[in-house]
Amino acid sequence: MRLSFSLLVIGVILISSLGCEEKPHWLRIYWEGEFEDSINVTGWDVNEDVVWLGDFYYPWQGEDSINYSGGYYFYKGKKVLDENPGPLLTVNGKTVGITIDSPLEVFDIYEAFDSSKIITIDYSDPWLDEQNYNLATLERFPNLVGVRIDLDSRTDLEKLDSIPSSLRLYVLCDYATDEVLEFILRYPNIRTLGVGERWVKVSANGVKHIWKLKELRSLATPHDYLFRGWNSRHLPKLRELHSFEIILY
C-alpha cells in the first residue's frame, strides 16, 4: 500500500512537470502576404528581442504573425511626393520604421507619418554629423524603441552618447579594434552588434569585451575565428551568432 502510494505521488509529480514545460512559441513571417519564415520565439522579450525585416531591425512586439512590406517614402515638407526617397518599414498595416538620412528629413519626415507608431529608426547613414544625433529629434517619436547606427571611425563613437540610454541600439561597428570594443561596454543598451569587414583588428582578448554585453541578442562578424571558445554562458540572451563566412548559432 505504501509502495502504491509512493508510485502514485511520483506519477503525479512527473505529469505535473511535463505539464509545466513551456510550449514552443512560433512567429510566422510574411512578406506582402507570402510566407517567408518561421522563428521560434519561446522565451523572447517584447521590445528587447529583434527580427530583421527588410532593411530594419524590428523590436518584437509579442506577435504570433508578422506581415511586412518595405519600399520607400517620398515627401517634401509635410506632403508625400515623388522626391527624396527613403526606406520605410510597414508591419501589419502600420508604418513602424523609417530612415533618417539627411538634416532635412530630421525636421520633416515625422510629420509625414503618425510619429507615435514609429518604433524603429535607421540612423546609419555615414554622412550624418554629430548634430543630427540629438535628443530633440528622437523625442518626436514618443514610442521609439530602437535606433540603428553605423560607426565608421573613432569619432563616430561619440555619437552613441547623443542617443538616450532608454533606447536600444542596433550597432554596426566598421571600425573595430580591441579598444573600440572595450569602449562600447559603456552602452549596455546595445541589442545587436555587427563587426564590419573593414579595419578588423580584434584579438582574442578583444572579443572577450563582447561577452560582457549580457543583453546582446544578435552578433555578427566577418571572421568565424573570433568565436573560437565561445559558449552560451558568455551571452545568455543571444539568439543569433554568425559570421559572414558561416552561421555558428
C-alpha positions in Angstrom: 0.0 0.0 0.0 2.8 2.3 0.9 4.6 1.4 -2.3 1.5 2.1 -4.4 1.1 5.5 -2.7 4.7 6.3 -3.4 4.3 5.4 -7.1 1.1 7.5 -7.3 3.0 10.5 -5.9 5.9 10.1 -8.3 3.4 9.8 -11.2 1.6 13.0 -10.2 5.0 14.8 -10.0 6.1 13.6 -13.4 2.8 14.6 -15.0 2.9 18.0 -13.3 6.4 18.5 -14.5 5.6 17.6 -18.1 2.6 19.9 -17.9 4.8 22.8 -16.8 7.1 22.6 -19.8 7.0 25.7 -21.9 5.4 25.1 -25.3 7.3 26.4 -28.3 6.1 29.8 -29.4 6.5 30.3 -33.1 6.4 33.6 -35.1 5.4 33.3 -38.7 6.7 36.0 -41.0 5.1 37.0 -44.3 6.4 39.4 -47.0 3.4 41.1 -48.5 1.2 38.1 -47.8 3.8 35.5 -49.0 5.1 33.2 -46.3 8.8 33.9 -45.7 10.0 32.2 -42.5 9.1 31.0 -39.0 11.1 31.7 -35.9 10.9 30.0 -32.5 10.4 33.0 -30.2 10.0 31.0 -27.0 11.4 33.0 -24.1 11.7 36.2 -26.1 11.1 39.6 -24.5 8.9 42.3 -26.0 11.0 45.3 -27.2 14.3 43.5 -26.4 14.5 40.8 -29.0 14.6 41.7 -32.7 13.7 40.4 -36.1 15.4 41.5 -39.2 12.8 42.7 -41.7 13.9 44.1 -45.0 16.3 47.0 -44.1 15.3 47.3 -40.4 15.8 45.7 -37.0 12.2 45.3 -35.8 11.7 45.1 -32.0 9.4 42.2 -31.5 6.0 43.2 -30.0 4.8 39.8 -29.0 3.1 38.9 -32.3 2.4 35.4 -33.5 2.4 36.6 -37.1 4.0 39.5 -38.9 3.1 40.6 -42.4 5.6 43.2 -43.5 6.4 45.3 -46.5 9.2 47.7 -47.3 9.6 50.3 -50.1 10.3 54.0 -50.0 8.5 57.1 -48.8 8.5 60.2 -51.0 7.9 63.5 -49.3 8.6 67.2 -49.3 7.8 69.2 -46.2 4.5 67.8 -44.8 3.4 66.2 -48.1 4.3 62.9 -49.5 5.6 63.5 -53.1 7.8 61.8 -55.6 11.0 63.3 -54.4 13.8 62.3 -52.0 13.1 58.6 -51.4 13.9 56.9 -48.1 13.3 53.3 -46.9 10.4 52.6 -44.6 9.0 49.5 -42.8 5.3 48.6 -42.6 4.2 45.8 -40.2 0.7 44.5 -40.1 -0.6 47.6 -41.9 1.3 50.2 -39.8 4.3 52.2 -40.7 6.7 51.4 -37.8 10.1 52.1 -39.2 11.8 55.0 -41.1 15.2 56.0 -42.2 16.6 59.4 -41.2 19.5 60.1 -43.6 19.7 63.9 -44.1 19.2 67.0 -42.0 16.1 67.9 -44.0 14.4 64.6 -43.0 15.2 65.1 -39.4 12.8 68.0 -39.3 10.2 67.0 -41.9 9.7 63.2 -42.0 8.0 62.9 -38.6 5.1 65.0 -40.0 4.6 62.7 -43.0 3.6 59.7 -40.8 2.0 59.1 -37.4 5.1 59.6 -35.3 3.5 57.6 -32.4 3.6 54.4 -34.5 7.4 54.6 -35.2 9.3 52.1 -33.0 12.5 51.6 -35.1 14.7 54.2 -36.8 17.6 53.6 -39.2 20.2 56.3 -38.3 23.0 54.6 -40.1 23.9 57.0 -42.9 27.7 57.6 -42.5 27.4 61.2 -43.7 25.3 62.3 -40.8 27.2 64.6 -38.5 27.0 64.7 -34.7 24.4 67.5 -34.5 21.8 65.1 -36.1 22.1 62.6 -33.3 20.3 64.6 -30.7 17.6 64.1 -28.1 15.3 66.7 -29.6 15.0 64.7 -32.8 14.2 61.4 -31.1 11.7 62.9 -28.7 9.4 63.4 -31.7 8.8 59.7 -31.7 7.3 59.0 -28.3 7.1 55.2 -28.7 10.5 54.7 -30.3 12.2 51.5 -29.1 15.4 51.2 -31.0 17.9 53.0 -33.3 20.3 51.5 -35.8 23.6 53.3 -36.2 26.9 52.7 -38.1 30.2 53.5 -36.6 32.8 54.2 -39.3 35.5 55.9 -37.3 36.9 56.6 -33.9 35.0 59.9 -33.7 31.7 58.2 -34.6 31.8 56.5 -31.2 30.9 59.8 -29.6 27.5 59.7 -31.4 26.4 57.0 -29.1 26.4 59.5 -26.3 23.7 61.5 -28.1 21.2 58.7 -28.1 19.2 58.3 -24.9 20.1 55.3 -22.8 16.5 54.2 -22.7 16.6 53.3 -26.4 18.0 50.1 -27.7 21.0 50.3 -30.0 21.5 48.3 -33.2 25.1 48.9 -34.0 27.4 48.1 -36.9 31.0 48.8 -35.9 33.1 49.0 -39.1 36.0 50.5 -37.1 36.7 47.5 -34.9 39.7 47.3 -32.5 40.2 45.9 -29.0 40.0 49.5 -27.7 36.7 50.2 -29.5 35.1 47.0 -28.3 36.1 47.9 -24.7 34.6 51.4 -25.2 31.2 50.2 -26.3 30.8 48.3 -23.0 29.6 51.7 -21.7 26.4 51.0 -23.6 24.5 48.1 -22.1 21.5 49.0 -24.2 23.2 47.5 -27.3 21.0 44.7 -28.6 22.6 43.9 -31.9 26.3 44.2 -32.8 27.9 43.7 -36.2 31.7 44.0 -36.6 32.3 45.1 -40.1 34.8 43.8 -42.6 36.9 46.9 -42.8 39.6 47.6 -40.2 39.1 44.4 -38.2 41.9 44.4 -35.7 40.4 42.4 -32.9 42.4 39.9 -30.8 41.1 37.1 -28.7 41.2 39.4 -25.7 39.2 42.0 -27.5 36.5 39.5 -28.3 36.1 38.9 -24.5 34.8 42.5 -24.2 31.8 41.5 -26.3 31.0 38.7 -23.8 30.2 41.4 -21.2 27.2 42.7 -23.3 24.8 40.4 -21.4 21.7 41.8 -23.1 23.0 41.3 -26.6 20.6 39.4 -28.9 22.4 39.3 -32.2 26.1 39.2 -33.0 27.9 39.1 -36.4 31.5 39.4 -37.6 33.3 38.8 -40.9 35.5 36.0 -39.5 34.5 33.0 -37.6 37.8 32.6 -35.8 36.7 35.4 -33.5 34.2 33.0 -31.9 36.5 30.1 -31.0 35.9 29.1 -27.5 32.5 30.8 -27.3 29.6 29.1 -25.5 26.2 30.2 -24.4 27.3 31.1 -20.9 29.1 34.1 -22.3 25.9 35.7 -23.8 22.9 34.0 -22.2 20.3 36.0 -24.2 21.9 35.7 -27.6 19.5 34.5 -30.3 21.8 34.7 -33.3 25.5 34.4 -33.7 27.1 34.2 -37.2 30.0 35.4 -39.3 29.9 36.3 -43.0 31.7 33.0 -43.6 29.5 30.6 -41.7 26.5 30.6 -39.4 27.5 29.4 -36.0 24.4 29.6 -33.9 
